[in-house]
Amino acid sequence: MLSSQLRTVLTPTLADVFVFSYPIYLIVLYSIGRIKKQISYKVASLWIFANVVVTTLVNIGIQALVQKSRPNIVL
């Protein structure tokens, strides 16, 4: 019983850890590029940032086009 309760608490938290780690990763990568004076780190961090922005916009666009009913709110 404890395992299922722990799973219901940890699953959303662990699913969101990647979303919240992106800004930290980008800041660290960009800072390393500034410290080492290598533009490749800066370019890599900017590419990752651009990919995140494009993915977010595509996701919002798809959600605007597709309406799905959620069974948990139907009474």
Biopython code that builds the backbone (N, CA, C, O; Angstrom):
import numpy as np
from Bio.PDB.StructureBuilder import StructureBuilder

atoms = [
    (1, "MET", "N", (0.824, -1.184, 0.000)),
    (1, "MET", "CA", (0.000, 0.000, 0.000)),
    (1, "MET", "C", (0.874, 1.257, 0.000)),
    (1, "MET", "O", (0.560, 2.234, -0.680)),
    (2, "LEU", "N", (1.943, 1.230, 0.745)),
    (2, "LEU", "CA", (2.836, 2.379, 0.804)),
    (2, "LEU", "C", (3.494, 2.619, -0.551)),
    (2, "LEU", "O", (3.744, 3.761, -0.935)),
    (3, "SER", "N", (3.771, 1.542, -1.263)),
    (3, "SER", "CA", (4.407, 1.675, -2.562)),
    (3, "SER", "C", (3.524, 2.442, -3.539)),
    (3, "SER", "O", (4.017, 3.297, -4.274)),
    (4, "SER", "N", (2.225, 2.148, -3.557)),
    (4, "SER", "CA", (1.341, 2.850, -4.485)),
    (4, "SER", "C", (1.168, 4.317, -4.082)),
    (4, "SER", "O", (1.069, 5.185, -4.949)),
    (5, "GLN", "N", (1.132, 4.598, -2.791)),
    (5, "GLN", "CA", (1.029, 5.989, -2.350)),
    (5, "GLN", "C", (2.299, 6.760, -2.698)),
    (5, "GLN", "O", (2.241, 7.908, -3.138)),
    (6, "LEU", "N", (3.426, 6.123, -2.497)),
    (6, "LEU", "CA", (4.697, 6.758, -2.828)),
    (6, "LEU", "C", (4.801, 6.991, -4.334)),
    (6, "LEU", "O", (5.310, 8.020, -4.777)),
    (7, "ARG", "N", (4.322, 6.040, -5.105)),
    (7, "ARG", "CA", (4.364, 6.165, -6.556)),
    (7, "ARG", "C", (3.497, 7.325, -7.041)),
    (7, "ARG", "O", (3.889, 8.054, -7.953)),
    (8, "THR", "N", (2.333, 7.496, -6.442)),
    (8, "THR", "CA", (1.457, 8.592, -6.872)),
    (8, "THR", "C", (2.034, 9.956, -6.494)),
    (8, "THR", "O", (1.732, 10.956, -7.145)),
    (9, "VAL", "N", (2.842, 10.002, -5.470)),
    (9, "VAL", "CA", (3.468, 11.268, -5.082)),
    (9, "VAL", "C", (4.721, 11.536, -5.916)),
    (9, "VAL", "O", (4.950, 12.668, -6.343)),
    (10, "LEU", "N", (5.526, 10.507, -6.149)),
    (10, "LEU", "CA", (6.799, 10.701, -6.831)),
    (10, "LEU", "C", (6.677, 10.834, -8.345)),
    (10, "LEU", "O", (7.506, 11.503, -8.963)),
    (11, "THR", "N", (5.680, 10.225, -8.954)),
    (11, "THR", "CA", (5.582, 10.235, -10.412)),
    (11, "THR", "C", (5.473, 11.643, -10.986)),
    (11, "THR", "O", (6.245, 11.971, -11.887)),
    (12, "PRO", "N", (4.556, 12.499, -10.516)),
    (12, "PRO", "CA", (4.524, 13.861, -11.080)),
    (12, "PRO", "C", (5.790, 14.662, -10.771)),
    (12, "PRO", "O", (6.230, 15.473, -11.587)),
    (13, "THR", "N", (6.359, 14.439, -9.623)),
    (13, "THR", "CA", (7.569, 15.170, -9.247)),
    (13, "THR", "C", (8.734, 14.772, -10.141)),
    (13, "THR", "O", (9.463, 15.633, -10.634)),
    (14, "LEU", "N", (8.910, 13.484, -10.350)),
    (14, "LEU", "CA", (10.008, 13.023, -11.189)),
    (14, "LEU", "C", (9.775, 13.356, -12.659)),
    (14, "LEU", "O", (10.734, 13.537, -13.409)),
    (15, "ALA", "N", (8.520, 13.440, -13.079)),
    (15, "ALA", "CA", (8.230, 13.819, -14.466)),
    (15, "ALA", "C", (8.577, 15.279, -14.710)),
    (15, "ALA", "O", (8.969, 15.635, -15.821)),
    (16, "ASP", "N", (8.446, 16.123, -13.716)),
    (16, "ASP", "CA", (8.716, 17.553, -13.872)),
    (16, "ASP", "C", (10.166, 17.927, -13.609)),
    (16, "ASP", "O", (10.555, 19.067, -13.865)),
    (17, "VAL", "N", (10.970, 17.014, -13.111)),
    (17, "VAL", "CA", (12.347, 17.361, -12.764)),
    (17, "VAL", "C", (13.137, 17.766, -14.011)),
    (17, "VAL", "O", (14.017, 18.622, -13.922)),
    (18, "PHE", "N", (12.842, 17.172, -15.167)),
    (18, "PHE", "CA", (13.559, 17.534, -16.384)),
    (18, "PHE", "C", (13.177, 18.930, -16.857)),
    (18, "PHE", "O", (14.017, 19.666, -17.375)),
    (19, "VAL", "N", (11.921, 19.290, -16.679)),
    (19, "VAL", "CA", (11.462, 20.617, -17.093)),
    (19, "VAL", "C", (12.148, 21.696, -16.266)),
    (19, "VAL", "O", (12.542, 22.732, -16.801)),
    (20, "PHE", "N", (12.291, 21.461, -14.981)),
    (20, "PHE", "CA", (12.902, 22.464, -14.120)),
    (20, "PHE", "C", (14.425, 22.430, -14.162)),
    (20, "PHE", "O", (15.073, 23.384, -13.731)),
    (21, "SER", "N", (15.005, 21.346, -14.674)),
    (21, "SER", "CA", (16.461, 21.288, -14.755)),
    (21, "SER", "C", (16.994, 21.957, -16.024)),
    (21, "SER", "O", (18.180, 22.279, -16.083)),
    (22, "TYR", "N", (16.152, 22.176, -17.040)),
    (22, "TYR", "CA", (16.612, 22.842, -18.264)),
    (22, "TYR", "C", (17.198, 24.227, -18.011)),
    (22, "TYR", "O", (18.294, 24.505, -18.496)),
    (23, "PRO", "N", (16.523, 25.105, -17.275)),
    (23, "PRO", "CA", (17.132, 26.429, -17.052)),
    (23, "PRO", "C", (18.468, 26.350, -16.322)),
    (23, "PRO", "O", (19.395, 27.095, -16.638)),
    (24, "ILE", "N", (18.568, 25.459, -15.358)),
    (24, "ILE", "CA", (19.831, 25.310, -14.624)),
    (24, "ILE", "C", (20.927, 24.831, -15.565)),
    (24, "ILE", "O", (22.047, 25.340, -15.540)),
    (25, "TYR", "N", (20.590, 23.841, -16.401)),
    (25, "TYR", "CA", (21.558, 23.309, -17.356)),
    (25, "TYR", "C", (22.001, 24.388, -18.340)),
    (25, "TYR", "O", (23.188, 24.499, -18.645)),
    (26, "LEU", "N", (21.066, 25.175, -18.833)),
    (26, "LEU", "CA", (21.414, 26.221, -19.794)),
    (26, "LEU", "C", (22.285, 27.302, -19.167)),
    (26, "LEU", "O", (23.227, 27.779, -19.799)),
    (27, "ILE", "N", (21.985, 27.687, -17.948)),
    (27, "ILE", "CA", (22.791, 28.702, -17.261)),
    (27, "ILE", "C", (24.205, 28.190, -17.012)),
    (27, "ILE", "O", (25.178, 28.916, -17.219)),
    (28, "VAL", "N", (24.318, 26.947, -16.572)),
    (28, "VAL", "CA", (25.648, 26.368, -16.322)),
    (28, "VAL", "C", (26.432, 26.262, -17.625)),
    (28, "VAL", "O", (27.609, 26.617, -17.671)),
    (29, "LEU", "N", (25.790, 25.777, -18.680)),
    (29, "LEU", "CA", (26.469, 25.617, -19.962)),
    (29, "LEU", "C", (26.918, 26.965, -20.524)),
    (29, "LEU", "O", (28.037, 27.083, -21.024)),
    (30, "TYR", "N", (26.068, 27.971, -20.446)),
    (30, "TYR", "CA", (26.422, 29.302, -20.938)),
    (30, "TYR", "C", (27.534, 29.921, -20.082)),
    (30, "TYR", "O", (28.425, 30.589, -20.606)),
    (31, "SER", "N", (27.478, 29.699, -18.771)),
    (31, "SER", "CA", (28.520, 30.234, -17.883)),
    (31, "SER", "C", (29.870, 29.594, -18.162)),
    (31, "SER", "O", (30.897, 30.272, -18.150)),
    (32, "ILE", "N", (29.872, 28.292, -18.413)),
    (32, "ILE", "CA", (31.132, 27.617, -18.760)),
    (32, "ILE", "C", (31.699, 28.208, -20.047)),
    (32, "ILE", "O", (32.908, 28.405, -20.172)),
    (33, "GLY", "N", (30.818, 28.488, -20.994)),
    (33, "GLY", "CA", (31.267, 29.103, -22.244)),
    (33, "GLY", "C", (31.866, 30.480, -22.035)),
    (33, "GLY", "O", (32.835, 30.845, -22.701)),
    (34, "ARG", "N", (31.300, 31.246, -21.117)),
    (34, "ARG", "CA", (31.848, 32.584, -20.840)),
    (34, "ARG", "C", (33.173, 32.486, -20.091)),
    (34, "ARG", "O", (34.094, 33.260, -20.353)),
    (35, "ILE", "N", (33.273, 31.537, -19.161)),
    (35, "ILE", "CA", (34.505, 31.405, -18.380)),
    (35, "ILE", "C", (35.649, 30.893, -19.249)),
    (35, "ILE", "O", (36.755, 31.431, -19.201)),
    (36, "LYS", "N", (35.386, 29.847, -20.050)),
    (36, "LYS", "CA", (36.435, 29.256, -20.883)),
    (36, "LYS", "C", (36.658, 30.019, -22.188)),
    (36, "LYS", "O", (37.576, 29.701, -22.944)),
    (37, "LYS", "N", (35.830, 31.015, -22.451)),
    (37, "LYS", "CA", (35.926, 31.817, -23.672)),
    (37, "LYS", "C", (35.812, 30.951, -24.931)),
    (37, "LYS", "O", (36.488, 31.190, -25.932)),
    (38, "GLN", "N", (34.941, 29.943, -24.855)),
    (38, "GLN", "CA", (34.685, 29.091, -26.015)),
    (38, "GLN", "C", (33.242, 29.297, -26.464)),
    (38, "GLN", "O", (32.298, 29.144, -25.689)),
    (39, "ILE", "N", (33.108, 29.643, -27.712)),
    (39, "ILE", "CA", (31.774, 29.955, -28.225)),
    (39, "ILE", "C", (30.930, 28.695, -28.421)),
    (39, "ILE", "O", (29.705, 28.787, -28.511)),
    (40, "SER", "N", (31.557, 27.532, -28.486)),
    (40, "SER", "CA", (30.795, 26.300, -28.730)),
    (40, "SER", "C", (29.820, 26.010, -27.588)),
    (40, "SER", "O", (28.728, 25.497, -27.831)),
    (41, "TYR", "N", (30.190, 26.326, -26.362)),
    (41, "TYR", "CA", (29.280, 26.133, -25.232)),
    (41, "TYR", "C", (28.086, 27.083, -25.329)),
    (41, "TYR", "O", (26.948, 26.702, -25.059)),
    (42, "LYS", "N", (28.368, 28.317, -25.717)),
    (42, "LYS", "CA", (27.288, 29.294, -25.861)),
    (42, "LYS", "C", (26.333, 28.889, -26.981)),
    (42, "LYS", "O", (25.115, 28.981, -26.833)),
    (43, "VAL", "N", (26.894, 28.444, -28.095)),
    (43, "VAL", "CA", (26.065, 28.028, -29.226)),
    (43, "VAL", "C", (25.223, 26.819, -28.848)),
    (43, "VAL", "O", (24.049, 26.744, -29.211)),
    (44, "ALA", "N", (25.805, 25.881, -28.129)),
    (44, "ALA", "CA", (25.054, 24.695, -27.703)),
    (44, "ALA", "C", (23.906, 25.083, -26.782)),
    (44, "ALA", "O", (22.797, 24.566, -26.917)),
    (45, "SER", "N", (24.163, 25.983, -25.855)),
    (45, "SER", "CA", (23.094, 26.385, -24.941)),
    (45, "SER", "C", (21.999, 27.156, -25.676)),
    (45, "SER", "O", (20.822, 27.006, -25.349)),
    (46, "LEU", "N", (22.360, 27.966, -26.649)),
    (46, "LEU", "CA", (21.353, 28.694, -27.419)),
    (46, "LEU", "C", (20.540, 27.761, -28.312)),
    (46, "LEU", "O", (19.344, 27.984, -28.501)),
    (47, "TRP", "N", (21.164, 26.721, -28.863)),
    (47, "TRP", "CA", (20.419, 25.729, -29.644)),
    (47, "TRP", "C", (19.424, 24.976, -28.772)),
    (47, "TRP", "O", (18.288, 24.739, -29.182)),
    (48, "ILE", "N", (19.842, 24.608, -27.590)),
    (48, "ILE", "CA", (18.930, 23.917, -26.672)),
    (48, "ILE", "C", (17.771, 24.835, -26.310)),
    (48, "ILE", "O", (16.620, 24.399, -26.282)),
    (49, "PHE", "N", (18.064, 26.091, -26.036)),
    (49, "PHE", "CA", (17.008, 27.052, -25.710)),
    (49, "PHE", "C", (16.035, 27.213, -26.877)),
    (49, "PHE", "O", (14.821, 27.239, -26.674)),
    (50, "ALA", "N", (16.559, 27.320, -28.088)),
    (50, "ALA", "CA", (15.695, 27.464, -29.262)),
    (50, "ALA", "C", (14.825, 26.226, -29.454)),
    (50, "ALA", "O", (13.653, 26.343, -29.811)),
    (51, "ASN", "N", (15.384, 25.051, -29.222)),
    (51, "ASN", "CA", (14.599, 23.820, -29.347)),
    (51, "ASN", "C", (13.493, 23.755, -28.312)),
    (51, "ASN", "O", (12.391, 23.295, -28.611)),
    (52, "VAL", "N", (13.767, 24.205, -27.114)),
    (52, "VAL", "CA", (12.742, 24.209, -26.065)),
    (52, "VAL", "C", (11.617, 25.172, -26.433)),
    (52, "VAL", "O", (10.444, 24.856, -26.237)),
    (53, "VAL", "N", (11.964, 26.338, -26.963)),
    (53, "VAL", "CA", (10.944, 27.318, -27.350)),
    (53, "VAL", "C", (10.083, 26.780, -28.490)),
    (53, "VAL", "O", (8.858, 26.892, -28.444)),
    (54, "VAL", "N", (10.709, 26.200, -29.509)),
    (54, "VAL", "CA", (9.949, 25.655, -30.641)),
    (54, "VAL", "C", (9.059, 24.508, -30.193)),
    (54, "VAL", "O", (7.904, 24.423, -30.610)),
    (55, "THR", "N", (9.576, 23.630, -29.354)),
    (55, "THR", "CA", (8.778, 22.511, -28.857)),
    (55, "THR", "C", (7.589, 23.001, -28.048)),
    (55, "THR", "O", (6.492, 22.454, -28.160)),
    (56, "THR", "N", (7.796, 24.016, -27.241)),
    (56, "THR", "CA", (6.698, 24.574, -26.451)),
    (56, "THR", "C", (5.623, 25.173, -27.348)),
    (56, "THR", "O", (4.432, 24.966, -27.111)),
    (57, "LEU", "N", (6.029, 25.909, -28.369)),
    (57, "LEU", "CA", (5.060, 26.509, -29.284)),
    (57, "LEU", "C", (4.289, 25.451, -30.071)),
    (57, "LEU", "O", (3.082, 25.586, -30.268)),
    (58, "VAL", "N", (4.971, 24.410, -30.517)),
    (58, "VAL", "CA", (4.291, 23.321, -31.226)),
    (58, "VAL", "C", (3.316, 22.618, -30.298)),
    (58, "VAL", "O", (2.203, 22.287, -30.708)),
    (59, "ASN", "N", (3.711, 22.388, -29.067)),
    (59, "ASN", "CA", (2.840, 21.733, -28.091)),
    (59, "ASN", "C", (1.591, 22.569, -27.828)),
    (59, "ASN", "O", (0.486, 22.030, -27.777)),
    (60, "ILE", "N", (1.755, 23.868, -27.663)),
    (60, "ILE", "CA", (0.602, 24.747, -27.444)),
    (60, "ILE", "C", (-0.298, 24.755, -28.676)),
    (60, "ILE", "O", (-1.522, 24.747, -28.550)),
    (61, "GLY", "N", (0.300, 24.771, -29.860)),
    (61, "GLY", "CA", (-0.483, 24.740, -31.091)),
    (61, "GLY", "C", (-1.287, 23.465, -31.244)),
    (61, "GLY", "O", (-2.451, 23.510, -31.641)),
    (62, "ILE", "N", (-0.687, 22.336, -30.937)),
    (62, "ILE", "CA", (-1.400, 21.060, -31.024)),
    (62, "ILE", "C", (-2.523, 21.012, -30.003)),
    (62, "ILE", "O", (-3.617, 20.539, -30.313)),
    (63, "GLN", "N", (-2.277, 21.488, -28.799)),
    (63, "GLN", "CA", (-3.326, 21.487, -27.779)),
    (63, "GLN", "C", (-4.473, 22.408, -28.153)),
    (63, "GLN", "O", (-5.611, 22.157, -27.758)),
    (64, "ALA", "N", (-4.205, 23.465, -28.903)),
    (64, "ALA", "CA", (-5.279, 24.360, -29.340)),
    (64, "ALA", "C", (-6.131, 23.709, -30.426)),
    (64, "ALA", "O", (-7.323, 23.997, -30.534)),
    (65, "LEU", "N", (-5.533, 22.841, -31.224)),
    (65, "LEU", "CA", (-6.265, 22.189, -32.306)),
    (65, "LEU", "C", (-7.044, 20.961, -31.852)),
    (65, "LEU", "O", (-8.104, 20.663, -32.401)),
    (66, "VAL", "N", (-6.535, 20.255, -30.869)),
    (66, "VAL", "CA", (-7.138, 18.994, -30.429)),
    (66, "VAL", "C", (-7.815, 19.207, -29.084)),
    (66, "VAL", "O", (-7.176, 19.606, -28.110)),
    (67, "GLN", "N", (-9.099, 18.940, -29.041)),
    (67, "GLN", "CA", (-9.849, 19.013, -27.786)),
    (67, "GLN", "C", (-10.087, 17.594, -27.293)),
    (67, "GLN", "O", (-10.713, 16.796, -27.991)),
    (68, "LYS", "N", (-9.611, 17.275, -26.136)),
    (68, "LYS", "CA", (-9.866, 15.937, -25.612)),
    (68, "LYS", "C", (-10.641, 16.054, -24.306)),
    (68, "LYS", "O", (-10.364, 16.905, -23.461)),
    (69, "SER", "N", (-11.609, 15.177, -24.177)),
    (69, "SER", "CA", (-12.417, 15.203, -22.961)),
    (69, "SER", "C", (-11.690, 14.443, -21.866)),
    (69, "SER", "O", (-11.095, 13.392, -22.103)),
    (70, "ARG", "N", (-11.747, 14.972, -20.718)),
    (70, "ARG", "CA", (-11.085, 14.348, -19.574)),
    (70, "ARG", "C", (-12.136, 13.625, -18.743)),
    (70, "ARG", "O", (-13.084, 14.245, -18.262)),
    (71, "PRO", "N", (-11.973, 12.331, -18.575)),
    (71, "PRO", "CA", (-13.010, 11.566, -17.874)),
    (71, "PRO", "C", (-13.110, 11.885, -16.384)),
    (71, "PRO", "O", (-14.136, 11.595, -15.769)),
    (72, "ASN", "N", (-12.087, 12.464, -15.799)),
    (72, "ASN", "CA", (-12.145, 12.732, -14.365)),
    (72, "ASN", "C", (-12.998, 13.954, -14.030)),
    (72, "ASN", "O", (-13.345, 14.149, -12.865)),
    (73, "ILE", "N", (-13.349, 14.790, -15.025)),
    (73, "ILE", "CA", (-14.185, 15.949, -14.726)),
    (73, "ILE", "C", (-15.631, 15.764, -15.179)),
    (73, "ILE", "O", (-16.480, 16.617, -14.917)),
    (74, "VAL", "N", (-15.911, 14.660, -15.853)),
    (74, "VAL", "CA", (-17.279, 14.390, -16.287)),
    (74, "VAL", "C", (-18.050, 13.835, -15.105)),
    (74, "VAL", "O", (-17.629, 12.853, -14.494)),
    (75, "LEU", "N", (-19.171, 14.452, -14.780)),
    (75, "LEU", "CA", (-19.961, 13.994, -13.635)),
    (75, "LEU", "C", (-21.090, 13.102, -14.066)),
    (75, "LEU", "O", (-21.855, 12.626, -13.228)),
]
sb = StructureBuilder()
sb.init_structure("model")
sb.init_model(0)
sb.init_chain("A")
sb.init_seg("    ")
for serial, (resi, resn, name, xyz) in enumerate(atoms, 1):
    if name == "N":
        sb.init_residue(resn, " ", resi, " ")
    sb.init_atom(name, np.array(xyz, "f"), 0.0, 1.0, " ", f" {name:<3s}", serial, name[0])
structure = sb.get_structure()
